[in-house]
Amino acid sequence: MKRSLQYLFGKNVRMVVACLLVFAGFLPTQGSMSVLAANSASSSSLNEGPIDSCQRQVEDQASAVQAQHRSILFGQKPARDLPINSITYDESFLRWIKTGTDKWTGPGGRAATNAEMDKRSPFAGRRGIFETRGVTTSELIPSLTQDARAFDCALAAVCVNAGLSAAQIQELTQKDGRIKIETRGCLPVMTQPLSACSALNTTGDRASIDIANTYCQPMVDSIVQHENDVLKMTVSYDAAYRSLLQFAGSFDGFLGQFKGDLLTPIEQTASLVSQLSRIPCFLAECNE
């Protein structure tokens, strides 16, 4: 199969498929690409107010949901296999960035090794949906659809949690301090309230309590739009590449099966042509 791919496209098979997708218009827009960078950057400040603290905690929760969504799609690799500048999360969903071969830097300049980050990761190591072998892209659609729905529900739960935490709905609080999050079309979940958003209730500013509607929902919508663009591009690339592999496999089998019938006469003809110079010439024009 590898020989057939190189025969058809040379050694840059993946680049050929990627270029086809770029010209086909399957790449996300520049505006949507900035969403991930904006939501992954740390915005902590020593002098931030209650509203800023709540917004930062909402961003951290949304970023953790986005990271989990990516791990399901593309897999969760060990910390040692991740490239430098990769971002991962600990058990408290705080962001850590890889700054060296065996060094991770977290909040407050704290450092950790690859082994420590593997132990503290909230996501179990796994192979992603797109890493499934021996199937076509169409067979991955049910898993992708289910994951996309769970992703939407998890992000919606972040906004609902922010609103309930800011309003401090006591009747929804359980004995263990958790609150019940219910979103339309999703299963209810039990989770801890956002402590930074709960502090908004003590400020007496009603406008700050509406953060779930004025800030969280637009941010969640931008994340969903960005991830939909990434998923669209990835599915298109995956379908093109798997189709190319199937064609290469069939072409490789064709070459192996008909090698004797097609290539042997051609090789014999080429060998005969190279020996024509040995035939002596008896014409006068041979010397001209």
HELIX and SHEET records of a PDB file:
HELIX    1   1 LYS A    2  PHE A    9  1                                   8    
HELIX    2   2 VAL A   13  ALA A   24  1                                  12    
HELIX    3   3 GLN A   30  SER A   40  1                                  11    
HELIX    4   4 PRO A   50  PHE A   74  1                                  25    
HELIX    5   5 ALA A   79  ASP A   81  5                                   3    
HELIX    6   6 PRO A  107  GLY A  109  5                                   3    
HELIX    7   7 ASN A  114  ARG A  120  1                                   7    
HELIX    8   8 ILE A  129  GLU A  131  5                                   3    
HELIX    9   9 THR A  137  LEU A  140  5                                   4    
HELIX   10  10 ILE A  141  ALA A  167  1                                  27    
HELIX   11  11 GLN A  170  LEU A  172  5                                   3    
HELIX   12  12 SER A  195  SER A  198  1                                   4    
HELIX   13  13 ALA A  199  THR A  202  5                                   4    
HELIX   14  14 ARG A  206  ILE A  209  1                                   4    
HELIX   15  15 ILE A  211  ILE A  211  1                                   1    
HELIX   16  16 ALA A  212  CYS A  216  3                                   5    
HELIX   17  17 GLN A  217  GLN A  257  1                                  41    
HELIX   18  18 LYS A  259  LEU A  263  3                                   5    
HELIX   19  19 THR A  264  SER A  274  1                                  11    
HELIX   20  20 LEU A  276  ARG A  278  5                                   3    
HELIX   21  21 ALA A  284  ASN A  287  5                                   4    
SHEET    1   A 4 ILE A  87  TYR A  89  0                                        
SHEET    2   A 4 ARG A  95  GLY A 100 -1                                        
SHEET    3   A 4 LYS A 103  THR A 105 -1                                        
SHEET    4   A 4 ALA A 111  ALA A 112 -1                                        
SHEET    1   B 2 ILE A 179  ILE A 181  0                                        
SHEET    2   B 2 VAL A 189  THR A 191 -1                                        
END                                                                             
